[in-house]
Amino acid sequence: MNSVRNKLLLWLGLGLFSIILLAGVALYFQARGEANQIFDYQMRQIAASLPRQAFSPISPGQQFPELEDEIMMQIWDSRGTVIYHSHARGAMPRQAELGFANVRGPNGMWRVYSAQIGNTVVQVAQPQSARDEIAAQMAVKTVGPLLLLFPLIGVLAWVAVSRGLAPVRRAAAEVAARDMNSLQPLADVGMPQEIQPLTHAMNDLLARLKHSTETQRAFVADAAHELRTPLTALRLQAQLAERAVEEDERRAAFADLKNGLERATHLVHQLLTLARQEPDALSFTAVDLRALLGSVVGDLLSVAEHGGIDLGLSEAQGEEHSNEGPLWVQGNPDALRILFNNLVDNALRYTPAGGVVDVGFDLSTAGSCTVVIQDSGPGIAESELPRVFDRFYRGQRAHEPQAGRGGFGSGLGLAIVRQIADLHRVPVQLRNTGRGLEARVSFPLSTNPAG
């Protein structure tokens, strides 16, 4: 199991054990150095305590009372004759060099001190293993209590880590106890500083999820309300068509039913379009506004010709760009197509026969391109301009479409325009010019993606 607590305890235990081990090794070498100094001093004192007159031959095996068992001593005269050695077996090799030296002898390395006393040479030797043993004993005596305390330190570490992770468990329990509709932020009071970034990120996610959920609920409620009327009208129109007896009456009833179906189809289409634009993450790329508007105008030319409206794409205003060159902006091409299709279609619906809908570009502001859609319709009452972008809002203009133009309004066209504009972070404005309604959408120009 991938547990943070187990990992913390494991690394704390390994780290503590490694520190104790390194401390023991360091103490061992320090104690060995100190032992060497003490025993070297002892060996010099032993040699210095011997009498200065010439030694007489001493029988092998006789020892000075102050010598310890692990110390070996031998004495030879100027002729090289051994006149004394402390141990009957394993005599040390003669060391001609005076002073201290490390010599390999019986049972390993020996520390040897040689000094000349009168006409004799005294050699005092001690096995290095004895010194190492004493250093090891000193290190073990120092580190031993720490090793005995290791279980207690482990328990304390377990308690400390468990208490440190307790806020995380409380937050997890709080989230687990919630239902799917509880999107209130998590309480971060008393949370450790290291955990607060996680709780802040979680609260930010919950806030965005709450906003999205509330938006979806409002959309579903509004959509259900708006669909209720056209569906009720369709049912009534179907009943009237069933009860119609005369041919003219039946023809009129089916015409009303057809118009109702077109209205319901348009409303559903707009609702689906608006729902697709709800997510706040769209893939953006370089879009040529000139080519995109040309395609939108081309798609709606047949609608304009059917209504007797002059629809065209005018030249750009301003000298910054060539009228033939592309106008690159960053955006989602499908969403922008929906935006401009709704604006142009809206202009066509409320422009009378013989009128004009002009789509153009304003490049008078450096680094910016404004798409301008001007119609010659009745415009919108000034009091209604602030509300026409609200969902399902239909003002006076919506109730006066031009005949024969499919001029029923769902109150969603301009709401979709605002939604897409907000996703692209571009302003969209409507104003009455005295000769119709003008829509303006401004984009910051981008560099040519080809280089």
VOPAGU-2260 file (C-alpha; in pm, 1 decimal, decimal comma):
REM VOPAGU-2260
SITE   aa  ch    i         X         Y         Z
SITE  MET   A    0       0,0       0,0       0,0
SITE  ASN   A    1     135,2     340,5     -97,8
SITE  SER   A    2     118,7     509,0     245,3
SITE  VAL   A    3     271,0     848,1     322,8
SITE  ARG   A    4     289,2     758,9     692,2
SITE  ASN   A    5     472,3     431,7     626,5
SITE  LYS   A    6     716,1     607,0     395,5
SITE  LEU   A    7     782,6     879,4     651,9
SITE  LEU   A    8     839,0     624,2     928,5
SITE  LEU   A    9    1061,8     411,9     705,8
SITE  TRP   A   10    1280,5     704,8     603,7
SITE  LEU   A   11    1290,9     840,1     958,7
SITE  GLY   A   12    1394,2     497,7    1091,0
SITE  LEU   A   13    1657,6     445,8     823,7
SITE  GLY   A   14    1788,3     797,9     870,9
SITE  LEU   A   15    1808,1     765,2    1249,8
SITE  PHE   A   16    1973,9     423,5    1231,4
SITE  SER   A   17    2224,9     553,2     975,4
SITE  ILE   A   18    2307,4     851,5    1197,3
SITE  ILE   A   19    2361,8     624,6    1499,4
SITE  LEU   A   20    2576,5     390,0    1291,1
SITE  LEU   A   21    2788,5     674,7    1156,3
SITE  ALA   A   22    2820,5     815,5    1508,4
SITE  GLY   A   23    2939,4     475,6    1631,2
SITE  VAL   A   24    3199,6     451,4    1355,3
SITE  ALA   A   25    3319,2     804,8    1426,3
SITE  LEU   A   26    3338,1     731,8    1800,2
SITE  TYR   A   27    3532,1     413,6    1729,2
SITE  PHE   A   28    3799,3     594,2    1529,8
SITE  GLN   A   29    3813,7     874,7    1784,8
SITE  ALA   A   30    3847,6     627,6    2072,3
SITE  ARG   A   31    4114,5     431,8    1885,7
SITE  GLY   A   32    4314,3     749,4    1832,3
SITE  GLU   A   33    4288,1     838,1    2198,7
SITE  ALA   A   34    4376,6     480,2    2300,0
SITE  ASN   A   35    4684,2     491,2    2076,1
SITE  GLN   A   36    4797,1     809,7    2243,3
SITE  ILE   A   37    4741,8     667,2    2592,8
SITE  PHE   A   38    4912,1     334,9    2523,9
SITE  ASP   A   39    5201,1     500,1    2339,2
SITE  TYR   A   40    5253,7     715,8    2642,7
SITE  GLN   A   41    5236,2     405,4    2863,5
SITE  MET   A   42    5494,0     227,0    2650,2
SITE  ARG   A   43    5732,2     521,6    2674,0
SITE  GLN   A   44    5685,9     529,2    3049,8
SITE  ILE   A   45    5759,9     157,5    3077,3
SITE  ALA   A   46    6079,4     197,1    2882,0
SITE  ALA   A   47    6180,1     507,4    3077,9
SITE  SER   A   48    6119,0     333,7    3412,2
SITE  LEU   A   49    6384,6      69,7    3345,3
SITE  PRO   A   50    6722,7     115,6    3520,4
SITE  ARG   A   51    6996,0     294,5    3327,8
SITE  GLN   A   52    7280,0      57,7    3414,7
SITE  ALA   A   53    7363,8    -232,2    3190,9
SITE  PHE   A   54    7127,1    -524,9    3218,7
SITE  SER   A   55    7246,2    -857,0    3335,1
SITE  PRO   A   56    7107,3   -1162,0    3163,4
SITE  ILE   A   57    6752,2   -1238,7    3274,8
SITE  SER   A   58    6598,4   -1577,2    3247,3
SITE  PRO   A   59    6327,9   -1608,8    2976,9
SITE  GLY   A   60    5979,8   -1582,2    3100,8
SITE  GLN   A   61    6061,4   -1351,7    3390,6
SITE  GLN   A   62    5837,9   -1044,4    3381,1
SITE  PHE   A   63    5846,1    -703,8    3538,2
SITE  PRO   A   64    5558,5    -674,1    3779,8
SITE  GLU   A   65    5424,7    -355,8    3619,5
SITE  LEU   A   66    5387,1    -509,2    3272,9
SITE  GLU   A   67    5046,8    -626,5    3162,0
SITE  ASP   A   68    4992,5    -957,7    2988,1
SITE  GLU   A   69    4921,4    -798,3    2647,5
SITE  ILE   A   70    5249,3    -607,2    2647,9
SITE  MET   A   71    5560,2    -787,4    2526,7
SITE  MET   A   72    5910,8    -660,9    2601,1
SITE  GLN   A   73    6254,6    -779,1    2499,0
SITE  ILE   A   74    6607,4    -644,3    2561,0
SITE  TRP   A   75    6927,1    -713,4    2372,6
SITE  ASP   A   76    7280,3    -592,0    2427,5
SITE  SER   A   77    7521,5    -421,1    2192,6
SITE  ARG   A   78    7633,6    -754,3    2053,1
SITE  GLY   A   79    7277,5    -846,6    1959,9
SITE  THR   A   80    7233,0   -1103,7    2228,8
SITE  VAL   A   81    6885,1   -1117,1    2374,3
SITE  ILE   A   82    6926,7   -1083,3    2745,6
SITE  TYR   A   83    6554,4   -1063,8    2826,0
SITE  HIS   A   84    6214,4   -1124,0    2676,2
SITE  SER   A   85    5888,5   -1119,1    2861,5
SITE  HIS   A   86    5725,0   -1414,4    2687,4
SITE  ALA   A   87    5880,3   -1753,0    2630,9
SITE  ARG   A   88    5705,6   -1797,3    2297,3
SITE  GLY   A   89    5647,4   -1571,1    2005,8
SITE  ALA   A   90    5936,3   -1331,3    2050,4
SITE  MET   A   91    5905,8   -1007,5    1858,0
SITE  PRO   A   92    6139,2    -941,0    1567,3
SITE  ARG   A   93    6413,5    -701,3    1651,2
SITE  GLN   A   94    6339,9    -344,0    1555,2
SITE  ALA   A   95    6662,9    -154,9    1499,2
SITE  GLU   A   96    6485,0     176,3    1440,9
SITE  LEU   A   97    6438,9     371,1    1761,1
SITE  GLY   A   98    6098,2     517,5    1843,0
SITE  PHE   A   99    5753,0     395,4    1742,3
SITE  ALA   A  100    5682,2     163,5    1451,2
SITE  ASN   A  101    5410,5     -77,5    1337,2
SITE  VAL   A  102    5553,2    -426,7    1289,9
SITE  ARG   A  103    5387,6    -746,2    1178,5
SITE  GLY   A  104    5451,7   -1004,5    1444,5
SITE  PRO   A  105    5278,0   -1288,4    1622,8
SITE  ASN   A  106    4899,9   -1274,2    1581,7
SITE  GLY   A  107    4892,9    -971,0    1352,3
SITE  MET   A  108    5011,7    -613,0    1373,3
SITE  TRP   A  109    5200,3    -486,7    1676,9
SITE  ARG   A  110    5279,8    -139,6    1799,3
SITE  VAL   A  111    5649,5    -131,5    1885,6
SITE  TYR   A  112    5852,8     124,4    2082,0
SITE  SER   A  113    6232,5      91,7    2086,4
SITE  ALA   A  114    6468,7     291,1    2310,7
SITE  GLN   A  115    6841,7     267,1    2389,2
SITE  ILE   A  116    6923,9     245,7    2756,9
SITE  GLY   A  117    7297,0     237,2    2826,1
SITE  ASN   A  118    7453,1     -19,4    2596,4
SITE  THR   A  119    7127,6    -211,5    2556,9
SITE  VAL   A  120    6816,1    -168,0    2340,7
SITE  VAL   A  121    6476,5    -205,6    2501,4
SITE  GLN   A  122    6178,4    -295,9    2280,2
SITE  VAL   A  123    5820,6    -266,7    2414,3
SITE  ALA   A  124    5541,6    -403,8    2196,7
SITE  GLN   A  125    5163,9    -429,1    2219,8
SITE  PRO   A  126    4917,3    -597,4    1978,4
SITE  GLN   A  127    4709,9    -348,0    1782,8
SITE  SER   A  128    4406,7    -573,3    1831,7
SITE  ALA   A  129    4408,5    -493,0    2202,4
SITE  ARG   A  130    4383,5    -124,2    2129,7
SITE  ASP   A  131    4109,1    -181,6    1869,5
SITE  GLU   A  132    3914,3    -390,6    2118,9
SITE  ILE   A  133    3927,5    -118,0    2380,2
SITE  ALA   A  134    3818,6     144,8    2120,4
SITE  ALA   A  135    3529,9     -77,7    2010,1
SITE  GLN   A  136    3419,0    -125,9    2368,7
SITE  MET   A  137    3418,4     249,9    2425,6
SITE  ALA   A  138    3215,8     308,5    2104,8
SITE  VAL   A  139    2963,6      36,7    2194,6
SITE  LYS   A  140    2921,8     175,0    2545,4
SITE  THR   A  141    2846,6     517,0    2396,0
SITE  VAL   A  142    2616,2     403,5    2113,3
SITE  GLY   A  143    2446,9     123,0    2308,3
SITE  PRO   A  144    2207,2     349,3    2499,6
SITE  LEU   A  145    2103,1     515,4    2173,5
SITE  LEU   A  146    2024,6     175,4    2022,7
SITE  LEU   A  147    1822,3      85,1    2329,2
SITE  LEU   A  148    1628,9     410,4    2283,8
SITE  PHE   A  149    1562,8     333,1    1914,9
SITE  PRO   A  150    1224,0     160,0    1977,6
SITE  LEU   A  151    1112,6     452,0    2195,9
SITE  ILE   A  152    1218,5     698,6    1925,9
SITE  GLY   A  153    1024,8     487,6    1673,0
SITE  VAL   A  154     709,2     509,1    1883,0
SITE  LEU   A  155     750,0     884,8    1921,2
SITE  ALA   A  156     799,6     918,6    1544,1
SITE  TRP   A  157     485,1     708,6    1481,7
SITE  VAL   A  158     280,6     930,4    1713,6
SITE  ALA   A  159     423,2    1251,9    1563,4
SITE  VAL   A  160     358,2    1141,7    1203,2
SITE  SER   A  161       8,0    1021,2    1288,8
SITE  ARG   A  162     -78,1    1350,4    1458,0
SITE  GLY   A  163      72,7    1543,9    1166,9
SITE  LEU   A  164    -143,2    1354,1     914,4
SITE  ALA   A  165    -458,7    1376,6    1126,8
SITE  PRO   A  166    -583,9    1693,3     944,6
SITE  VAL   A  167    -556,6    1509,8     613,0
SITE  ARG   A  168    -766,7    1224,1     747,6
SITE  ARG   A  169   -1022,8    1470,9     882,3
SITE  ALA   A  170   -1045,3    1644,0     543,9
SITE  ALA   A  171   -1080,1    1307,0     368,8
SITE  ALA   A  172   -1354,2    1203,3     612,1
SITE  GLU   A  173   -1534,6    1533,4     554,7
SITE  VAL   A  174   -1527,7    1485,4     177,7
SITE  ALA   A  175   -1635,7    1120,5     208,1
SITE  ALA   A  176   -1933,5    1218,3     425,9
SITE  ARG   A  177   -2067,7    1462,1     167,8
SITE  ASP   A  178   -2327,4    1383,0     -93,5
SITE  MET   A  179   -2302,7    1474,4    -460,2
SITE  ASN   A  180   -2484,9    1804,4    -410,2
SITE  SER   A  181   -2264,6    1933,7    -126,5
SITE  LEU   A  182   -2008,0    2160,9    -289,1
SITE  GLN   A  183   -1923,5    2386,2       4,6
SITE  PRO   A  184   -1551,2    2465,7      47,2
SITE  LEU   A  185   -1341,5    2258,8     286,1
SITE  ALA   A  186   -1247,3    2423,4     614,0
SITE  ASP   A  187    -871,6    2483,2     619,7
SITE  VAL   A  188    -855,1    2620,9     975,3
SITE  GLY   A  189    -582,0    2433,5    1161,4
SITE  MET   A  190    -452,8    2271,6     845,0
SITE  PRO   A  191     -73,6    2238,9     824,2
SITE  GLN   A  192      95,2    2486,3     595,6
SITE  GLU   A  193     206,2    2203,2     365,4
SITE  ILE   A  194    -153,3    2080,5     323,4
SITE  GLN   A  195    -315,9    2420,2     265,3
SITE  PRO   A  196    -219,4    2441,1    -107,0
SITE  LEU   A  197    -406,8    2112,8    -160,2
SITE  THR   A  198    -716,5    2234,8      25,6
SITE  HIS   A  199    -706,6    2568,5    -158,3
SITE  ALA   A  200    -686,9    2388,7    -492,9
SITE  MET   A  201    -972,1    2159,8    -386,6
SITE  ASN   A  202   -1184,9    2456,2    -277,5
SITE  ASP   A  203   -1115,3    2631,6    -607,2
SITE  LEU   A  204   -1223,4    2318,5    -792,7
SITE  LEU   A  205   -1537,7    2293,4    -578,2
SITE  ALA   A  206   -1618,8    2658,7    -646,0
SITE  ARG   A  207   -1582,3    2610,6   -1020,9
SITE  LEU   A  208   -1784,1    2289,6   -1006,4
SITE  LYS   A  209   -2054,9    2465,2    -803,6
SITE  HIS   A  210   -2071,0    2748,9   -1056,8
SITE  SER   A  211   -2089,8    2500,9   -1343,7
SITE  THR   A  212   -2360,2    2300,3   -1167,1
SITE  GLU   A  213   -2567,1    2608,9   -1089,4
SITE  THR   A  214   -2530,1    2724,2   -1448,2
SITE  GLN   A  215   -2642,4    2387,0   -1580,1
SITE  ARG   A  216   -2936,9    2377,7   -1339,6
SITE  ALA   A  217   -3044,6    2725,5   -1444,5
SITE  PHE   A  218   -3005,1    2628,6   -1809,2
SITE  VAL   A  219   -3210,6    2311,0   -1769,1
SITE  ALA   A  220   -3480,7    2498,8   -1579,3
SITE  ASP   A  221   -3496,1    2774,5   -1840,3
SITE  ALA   A  222   -3489,9    2524,4   -2125,7
SITE  ALA   A  223   -3772,6    2321,0   -1969,9
SITE  HIS   A  224   -3975,4    2638,0   -1925,3
SITE  GLU   A  225   -3915,6    2751,7   -2282,1
SITE  LEU   A  226   -3988,7    2411,8   -2434,8
SITE  ARG   A  227   -4316,7    2377,6   -2250,3
SITE  THR   A  228   -4492,8    2648,9   -2453,8
SITE  PRO   A  229   -4397,9    2534,5   -2807,8
SITE  LEU   A  230   -4468,3    2169,4   -2722,1
SITE  THR   A  231   -4810,3    2261,6   -2583,8
SITE  ALA   A  232   -4877,0    2467,4   -2895,7
SITE  LEU   A  233   -4773,7    2172,2   -3117,2
SITE  ARG   A  234   -5017,1    1942,5   -2934,9
SITE  LEU   A  235   -5300,9    2191,0   -2975,9
SITE  GLN   A  236   -5219,5    2252,0   -3342,7
SITE  ALA   A  237   -5211,8    1876,7   -3404,7
SITE  GLN   A  238   -5554,9    1845,3   -3241,7
SITE  LEU   A  239   -5688,8    2128,9   -3455,5
SITE  ALA   A  240   -5553,7    1959,4   -3766,7
SITE  GLU   A  241   -5725,0    1632,5   -3667,8
SITE  ARG   A  242   -6058,6    1806,9   -3614,1
SITE  ALA   A  243   -6039,7    2013,4   -3933,8
SITE  VAL   A  244   -6314,5    1923,7   -4179,8
SITE  GLU   A  245   -6277,5    2173,9   -4459,8
SITE  GLU   A  246   -5973,8    2156,7   -4687,3
SITE  ASP   A  247   -5885,4    2522,8   -4632,2
SITE  GLU   A  248   -5917,2    2478,7   -4258,7
SITE  ARG   A  249   -5701,1    2166,4   -4269,1
SITE  ARG   A  250   -5442,5    2341,8   -4486,1
SITE  ALA   A  251   -5424,7    2635,1   -4244,3
SITE  ALA   A  252   -5397,4    2400,1   -3947,1
SITE  PHE   A  253   -5109,2    2207,7   -4106,1
SITE  ALA   A  254   -4939,1    2535,8   -4197,3
SITE  ASP   A  255   -4959,0    2641,4   -3832,9
SITE  LEU   A  256   -4832,0    2298,3   -3729,2
SITE  LYS   A  257   -4541,2    2329,3   -3971,4
SITE  ASN   A  258   -4450,7    2672,1   -3835,5
SITE  GLY   A  259   -4471,5    2534,4   -3481,9
SITE  LEU   A  260   -4239,9    2246,5   -3573,2
SITE  GLU   A  261   -3993,6    2490,5   -3727,8
SITE  ARG   A  262   -4005,5    2703,8   -3414,1
SITE  ALA   A  263   -3950,2    2401,0   -3188,6
SITE  THR   A  264   -3668,1    2273,9   -3412,7
SITE  HIS   A  265   -3498,9    2611,8   -3407,3
SITE  LEU   A  266   -3534,2    2634,9   -3030,0
SITE  VAL   A  267   -3386,7    2286,1   -2975,8
SITE  HIS   A  268   -3102,4    2365,9   -3214,6
SITE  GLN   A  269   -3023,0    2684,2   -3025,0
SITE  LEU   A  270   -3040,4    2503,9   -2691,1
SITE  LEU   A  271   -2798,1    2236,3   -2809,2
SITE  THR   A  272   -2565,1    2500,1   -2948,8
SITE  LEU   A  273   -2568,6    2689,2   -2620,1
SITE  ALA   A  274   -2507,0    2369,6   -2421,8
SITE  ARG   A  275   -2203,7    2283,9   -2635,6
SITE  GLN   A  276   -2051,4    2622,9   -2557,0
SITE  GLU   A  277   -2093,5    2589,6   -2179,6
SITE  PRO   A  278   -1749,3    2438,8   -2098,8
SITE  ASP   A  279   -1485,4    2703,7   -2035,4
SITE  ALA   A  280   -1213,5    2517,3   -2223,5
SITE  LEU   A  281   -1200,7    2545,2   -2602,8
SITE  SER   A  282    -909,3    2457,5   -2826,8
SITE  PHE   A  283    -782,9    2779,7   -2982,3
SITE  THR   A  284    -592,4    2816,5   -3304,0
SITE  ALA   A  285    -517,5    3082,2   -3562,7
SITE  VAL   A  286    -834,0    3180,9   -3752,8
SITE  ASP   A  287    -853,0    3402,5   -4060,3
SITE  LEU   A  288   -1150,9    3631,0   -3995,1
SITE  ARG   A  289   -1171,1    3738,4   -4358,1
SITE  ALA   A  290   -1203,5    3379,5   -4479,7
SITE  LEU   A  291   -1441,2    3284,8   -4197,3
SITE  LEU   A  292   -1679,5    3579,1   -4258,4
SITE  GLY   A  293   -1666,6    3512,5   -4631,3
SITE  SER   A  294   -1779,6    3154,6   -4566,5
SITE  VAL   A  295   -2059,5    3266,0   -4330,2
SITE  VAL   A  296   -2188,5    3522,8   -4579,7
SITE  GLY   A  297   -2173,5    3263,7   -4858,1
SITE  ASP   A  298   -2380,5    3016,9   -4656,5
SITE  LEU   A  299   -2654,2    3277,6   -4591,1
SITE  LEU   A  300   -2670,4    3428,3   -4940,5
SITE  SER   A  301   -2963,0    3205,0   -5038,0
SITE  VAL   A  302   -3157,8    3317,6   -4731,0
SITE  ALA   A  303   -3086,7    3682,7   -4815,7
SITE  GLU   A  304   -3189,4    3637,6   -5179,9
SITE  HIS   A  305   -3512,1    3464,7   -5072,0
SITE  GLY   A  306   -3597,6    3766,5   -4857,3
SITE  GLY   A  307   -3489,5    4019,7   -5116,3
SITE  ILE   A  308   -3202,3    4149,5   -4899,4
SITE  ASP   A  309   -2864,4    4270,5   -5024,6
SITE  LEU   A  310   -2608,0    4078,4   -4817,5
SITE  GLY   A  311   -2242,0    4146,5   -4882,7
SITE  LEU   A  312   -1889,2    4155,3   -4739,6
SITE  SER   A  313   -1738,5    4503,4   -4764,2
SITE  GLU   A  314   -1373,8    4606,2   -4780,5
SITE  ALA   A  315   -1177,4    4671,8   -4464,1
SITE  GLN   A  316   -1158,9    5024,2   -4325,4
SITE  GLY   A  317    -807,1    5141,6   -4242,0
SITE  GLU   A  318    -473,0    5124,6   -4416,9
SITE  GLU   A  319    -293,3    4886,5   -4184,0
SITE  HIS   A  320    -379,9    4569,4   -4374,8
SITE  SER   A  321    -435,5    4490,3   -4737,7
SITE  ASN   A  322    -795,9    4427,8   -4831,8
SITE  GLU   A  323    -693,7    4096,4   -4983,6
SITE  GLY   A  324    -472,5    3971,0   -4700,0
SITE  PRO   A  325    -583,7    3739,3   -4415,6
SITE  LEU   A  326    -679,8    3876,7   -4076,0
SITE  TRP   A  327    -543,4    3632,0   -3820,3
SITE  VAL   A  328    -689,2    3605,4   -3468,7
SITE  GLN   A  329    -671,3    3338,6   -3197,7
SITE  GLY   A  330    -996,9    3151,9   -3145,5
SITE  ASN   A  331   -1201,5    2839,8   -3196,7
SITE  PRO   A  332   -1315,8    2833,1   -3560,3
SITE  ASP   A  333   -1637,2    2636,4   -3497,4
SITE  ALA   A  334   -1745,3    2860,6   -3209,5
SITE  LEU   A  335   -1666,9    3178,5   -3405,4
SITE  ARG   A  336   -1865,7    3049,0   -3699,8
SITE  ILE   A  337   -2167,2    3002,3   -3470,8
SITE  LEU   A  338   -2119,7    3352,6   -3328,5
SITE  PHE   A  339   -2111,9    3528,8   -3665,6
SITE  ASN   A  340   -2379,0    3303,4   -3815,2
SITE  ASN   A  341   -2616,5    3406,3   -3534,4
SITE  LEU   A  342   -2537,2    3777,7   -3575,3
SITE  VAL   A  343   -2582,9    3774,3   -3954,5
SITE  ASP   A  344   -2891,4    3551,4   -3934,6
SITE  ASN   A  345   -3040,1    3782,6   -3671,6
SITE  ALA   A  346   -2977,5    4081,8   -3898,6
SITE  LEU   A  347   -3144,7    3906,0   -4192,6
SITE  ARG   A  348   -3453,7    3816,5   -3987,6
SITE  TYR   A  349   -3533,4    4177,0   -3899,4
SITE  THR   A  350   -3428,5    4351,8   -4220,9
SITE  PRO   A  351   -3723,5    4426,0   -4452,5
SITE  ALA   A  352   -3728,6    4323,0   -4816,7
SITE  GLY   A  353   -3512,4    4552,7   -5025,8
SITE  GLY   A  354   -3293,4    4621,7   -4723,0
SITE  VAL   A  355   -2918,7    4581,3   -4681,2
SITE  VAL   A  356   -2702,9    4376,0   -4441,4
SITE  ASP   A  357   -2338,7    4475,8   -4464,6
SITE  VAL   A  358   -2054,8    4274,7   -4305,7
SITE  GLY   A  359   -1721,2    4453,7   -4284,4
SITE  PHE   A  360   -1398,4    4505,6   -4091,9
SITE  ASP   A  361   -1272,4    4807,9   -3901,1
SITE  LEU   A  362    -890,8    4818,1   -3879,6
SITE  SER   A  363    -857,2    5176,5   -3766,8
SITE  THR   A  364    -724,7    5069,3   -3424,0
SITE  ALA   A  365    -368,9    4941,0   -3441,3
SITE  GLY   A  366    -334,7    4570,8   -3352,9
SITE  SER   A  367    -709,7    4517,9   -3352,2
SITE  CYS   A  368    -975,0    4399,8   -3595,6
SITE  THR   A  369   -1343,1    4478,6   -3536,1
SITE  VAL   A  370   -1608,5    4287,2   -3728,1
SITE  VAL   A  371   -1902,0    4518,8   -3804,2
SITE  ILE   A  372   -2245,2    4383,6   -3902,9
SITE  GLN   A  373   -2488,2    4661,5   -4004,6
SITE  ASP   A  374   -2849,3    4598,9   -4101,1
SITE  SER   A  375   -3124,0    4834,9   -4217,5
SITE  GLY   A  376   -3391,1    4694,8   -3987,2
SITE  PRO   A  377   -3591,8    4867,2   -3713,2
SITE  GLY   A  378   -3320,5    4833,0   -3449,1
SITE  ILE   A  379   -3379,9    4761,1   -3079,4
SITE  ALA   A  380   -3537,9    4987,9   -2823,7
SITE  GLU   A  381   -3270,1    5157,8   -2615,8
SITE  SER   A  382   -3432,6    5035,8   -2294,2
SITE  GLU   A  383   -3396,2    4675,0   -2410,1
SITE  LEU   A  384   -3032,7    4685,8   -2527,1
SITE  PRO   A  385   -2889,3    4591,1   -2184,2
SITE  ARG   A  386   -3109,0    4279,6   -2167,5
SITE  VAL   A  387   -3104,6    4136,7   -2518,8
SITE  PHE   A  388   -2805,8    3913,8   -2433,4
SITE  ASP   A  389   -2997,0    3740,1   -2151,5
SITE  ARG   A  390   -3113,3    3387,3   -2214,6
SITE  PHE   A  391   -3469,4    3351,7   -2341,2
SITE  TYR   A  392   -3526,1    3726,9   -2338,5
SITE  ARG   A  393   -3738,2    3840,7   -2633,4
SITE  GLY   A  394   -3795,3    4210,0   -2664,5
SITE  GLN   A  395   -4024,1    4410,7   -2890,3
SITE  ARG   A  396   -3804,1    4345,2   -3193,4
SITE  ALA   A  397   -3839,9    3969,8   -3139,7
SITE  HIS   A  398   -4215,7    3994,7   -3179,8
SITE  GLU   A  399   -4192,9    4184,0   -3507,3
SITE  PRO   A  400   -3995,7    3963,2   -3747,3
SITE  GLN   A  401   -4022,8    4013,8   -4118,2
SITE  ALA   A  402   -4288,5    3794,4   -4275,2
SITE  GLY   A  403   -4177,1    3487,4   -4465,1
SITE  ARG   A  404   -3833,7    3492,8   -4300,2
SITE  GLY   A  405   -3886,6    3217,6   -4037,0
SITE  GLY   A  406   -3888,2    3509,1   -3798,1
SITE  PHE   A  407   -3961,5    3339,7   -3468,6
SITE  GLY   A  408   -3722,4    3417,3   -3188,2
SITE  SER   A  409   -3615,9    3180,6   -2909,9
SITE  GLY   A  410   -3431,3    3442,2   -2708,8
SITE  LEU   A  411   -3109,5    3238,6   -2733,2
SITE  GLY   A  412   -2932,3    3369,8   -3044,4
SITE  LEU   A  413   -2770,9    3671,8   -2879,3
SITE  ALA   A  414   -2716,8    3474,8   -2555,4
SITE  ILE   A  415   -2507,5    3229,7   -2757,6
SITE  VAL   A  416   -2318,5    3520,9   -2912,0
SITE  ARG   A  417   -2235,4    3661,1   -2567,6
SITE  GLN   A  418   -2136,8    3316,8   -2438,4
SITE  ILE   A  419   -1889,7    3258,0   -2720,9
SITE  ALA   A  420   -1755,1    3612,4   -2699,9
SITE  ASP   A  421   -1691,8    3569,2   -2325,7
SITE  LEU   A  422   -1510,0    3242,1   -2388,9
SITE  HIS   A  423   -1284,2    3427,6   -2634,0
SITE  ARG   A  424   -1258,5    3728,5   -2399,6
SITE  VAL   A  425   -1363,4    3971,3   -2670,6
SITE  PRO   A  426   -1628,0    4245,6   -2639,8
SITE  VAL   A  427   -1950,6    4239,5   -2839,9
SITE  GLN   A  428   -2161,4    4555,1   -2869,1
SITE  LEU   A  429   -2498,9    4644,2   -3017,6
SITE  ARG   A  430   -2608,4    4999,2   -3097,3
SITE  ASN   A  431   -2874,4    5174,4   -3299,4
SITE  THR   A  432   -2725,9    5386,1   -3576,6
SITE  GLY   A  433   -3044,2    5554,3   -3697,3
SITE  ARG   A  434   -3045,6    5341,3   -4011,4
SITE  GLY   A  435   -3060,6    5006,2   -3837,1
SITE  LEU   A  436   -2877,5    4796,2   -3579,1
SITE  GLU   A  437   -2498,2    4765,7   -3573,4
SITE  ALA   A  438   -2315,8    4476,0   -3405,7
SITE  ARG   A  439   -1942,4    4507,4   -3335,5
SITE  VAL   A  440   -1703,9    4231,2   -3218,2
SITE  SER   A  441   -1339,1    4331,7   -3160,9
SITE  PHE   A  442   -1043,6    4091,2   -3172,8
SITE  PRO   A  443    -671,5    4143,3   -3109,5
SITE  LEU   A  444    -483,2    4058,2   -3424,9
SITE  SER   A  445    -241,9    3765,1   -3418,8
SITE  THR   A  446      67,7    3682,9   -3620,8
SITE  ASN   A  447      57,8    3471,6   -3930,8
SITE  PRO   A  448      84,1    3105,1   -3817,5
SITE  ALA   A  449     284,9    3024,6   -4130,9
SITE  GLY   A  450     567,3    3249,8   -4014,5
